Amino acid sequence: MRYLLIIILAFSLSGVSAQITKMVQVKDQTFQMNGVQYGQPVEKKTKTFGLTVNYETGELKGVINLIDIDLLNKNIEASPDPEMNALKIRGFLPMNDILYNMNEQQHYKVEIDLVIKELTVVALFEFNIAYVKNTQLKFHNVIANAPVNLLDFNIEDLNGFESQVNVIMMFQMLNLQR
């Protein structure tokens, strides 16, 4: 009976330690699109794109309302399905490499899926990551950018945008582990 209790206790303790996840927080996120609209250089930004990163798997997700950043014409009737007016971002980051690499500068090229409606375009993002360690909170400052051709999404009305744009994501990752 005592051995059975020890075995059960050992399994329950190992189960608790297996369920602990990395505690990292995403802050100060900005999505930016630089391009030419009606013949003028423009910079469209939003701080509302719900960027999340699963720090166990490295899965990165975000959603941008295309009407808010003026890519879709504001005069068109919005779809009752908000997904139809959104750009979804999906991909995977090498989180173990990023979080445990204490070099001040890191560079990665990562393929990220950009999805509008049901059409997926793969963009090669350059991630430039700075590890900031001169504060009490150590964090990674991330800037990722990729050239994107809007015609690849089969958007009928580009709202005056030329098809070539540069997509930029900026955010900070705080590692709360001790």
C-alpha positions in Angstrom: 0.0 0.0 0.0 2.8 2.4 0.9 4.5 1.7 -2.5 1.3 2.4 -4.3 0.9 5.7 -2.5 4.6 6.6 -3.4 4.0 5.7 -7.1 0.8 7.8 -7.3 2.5 10.7 -5.6 5.5 10.5 -8.0 3.2 10.5 -11.0 1.1 13.4 -9.8 4.2 15.5 -9.1 5.6 14.8 -12.5 2.3 15.7 -14.1 2.3 19.0 -12.3 5.8 19.9 -13.5 4.8 18.9 -17.1 1.9 21.3 -17.1 4.1 24.4 -16.3 4.3 26.6 -19.4 6.7 29.3 -20.2 5.5 32.7 -19.0 6.2 35.2 -21.7 4.1 38.3 -22.4 3.6 40.2 -25.7 3.5 44.0 -25.2 3.5 47.2 -27.3 2.4 45.5 -30.5 2.0 47.5 -33.7 1.1 46.4 -37.2 2.2 48.7 -40.0 1.8 48.7 -43.7 3.9 51.0 -45.9 3.0 51.6 -49.5 1.8 54.1 -52.0 -1.9 55.2 -52.0 -3.2 57.5 -54.7 0.3 58.3 -55.7 1.5 59.3 -52.2 3.7 57.4 -49.8 1.6 56.2 -46.8 2.1 54.5 -43.5 -0.9 52.7 -42.1 -0.7 51.5 -38.5 -2.8 49.8 -35.9 -2.0 48.8 -32.3 -5.0 46.5 -32.3 -4.2 43.2 -33.9 -4.4 40.8 -31.0 -0.9 39.3 -31.5 -0.5 36.2 -29.5 2.4 33.8 -29.4 2.3 30.3 -27.9 5.6 30.0 -26.2 5.5 26.2 -26.0 5.0 25.8 -29.8 6.1 29.2 -31.1 2.8 29.6 -32.9 2.2 33.3 -33.8 -1.3 34.6 -34.6 -2.8 38.0 -35.2 -5.8 39.6 -36.9 -6.0 43.0 -38.6 -9.2 44.8 -39.6 -8.4 45.8 -43.2 -11.0 48.6 -43.1 -9.3 50.2 -40.0 -6.0 50.4 -41.9 -7.7 51.8 -45.0 -6.8 48.9 -47.3 -10.4 48.1 -47.9 -12.6 51.0 -49.0 -14.5 52.4 -46.0 -17.4 53.2 -48.4 -18.1 49.5 -49.1 -20.6 47.7 -47.0 -18.8 45.7 -44.3 -19.4 42.0 -44.4 -21.6 40.6 -41.7 -18.7 38.1 -41.2 -15.8 40.1 -39.6 -13.4 37.4 -41.0 -14.1 38.7 -44.5 -12.7 42.1 -43.6 -9.6 40.8 -41.9 -6.0 39.9 -42.5 -5.0 36.9 -40.4 -1.4 36.2 -39.5 -0.2 32.7 -38.8 3.2 31.2 -38.4 5.8 29.7 -36.1 8.8 31.3 -34.4 11.8 29.4 -33.1 11.0 30.3 -29.5 13.7 28.2 -27.8 16.3 29.9 -29.9 14.9 33.3 -29.3 14.3 33.1 -25.6 17.5 31.4 -24.6 19.8 33.2 -26.9 21.2 36.1 -24.9 23.0 37.8 -27.9 22.0 41.4 -28.1 21.0 41.0 -31.8 19.3 38.0 -33.4 18.2 37.7 -37.0 15.7 35.1 -38.4 13.9 34.6 -41.7 10.5 33.0 -41.1 7.7 32.2 -43.5 4.4 33.6 -42.2 1.0 32.9 -43.7 -1.1 36.0 -44.4 -4.7 35.1 -45.0 -7.5 37.3 -46.5 -10.8 35.6 -46.8 -9.8 32.0 -47.7 -6.7 32.9 -49.7 -3.3 32.3 -48.1 -0.1 34.0 -49.2 3.2 33.0 -47.7 5.5 36.0 -46.9 9.1 35.7 -45.9 9.5 37.9 -42.9 12.9 39.1 -41.6 12.8 39.1 -37.8 15.3 41.4 -36.1 15.3 40.8 -32.4 17.2 42.8 -29.8 17.7 41.4 -26.4 17.5 44.2 -23.9 19.2 43.4 -20.6 20.0 46.7 -19.1 16.7 47.0 -17.2 15.2 45.0 -14.3 12.8 43.4 -16.8 14.7 41.6 -19.5 12.9 41.5 -22.8 13.2 41.0 -26.5 12.3 43.9 -28.9 11.0 42.4 -32.2 10.7 44.1 -35.6 9.7 41.9 -38.5 9.1 43.0 -42.0 8.2 41.5 -45.4 7.4 42.7 -48.9 3.9 41.7 -50.0 2.1 42.0 -53.3 -1.6 42.8 -52.6 -2.6 41.4 -56.0 -1.8 37.9 -54.6 -4.9 38.2 -52.5 -7.3 38.8 -55.4 -8.6 42.0 -53.8 -10.8 43.7 -56.4 -10.6 47.3 -55.0 -7.2 48.2 -53.5 -8.6 51.6 -52.4 -5.9 53.4 -54.3 -3.0 51.3 -53.1 -0.2 50.3 -55.5 0.1 46.5 -55.2 3.6 46.4 -53.6 3.6 47.1 -49.9 5.9 46.4 -46.9 4.3 44.8 -43.9 5.9 45.4 -40.5 5.1 43.9 -37.1 6.7 45.4 -34.0 6.3 44.0 -30.4 8.1 43.3 -27.2 8.3 39.8 -25.6 8.9 39.8 -21.8 10.2 36.6 -20.3 8.6 36.4 -16.9 10.4 33.2 -15.9 12.9 33.3 -13.1 
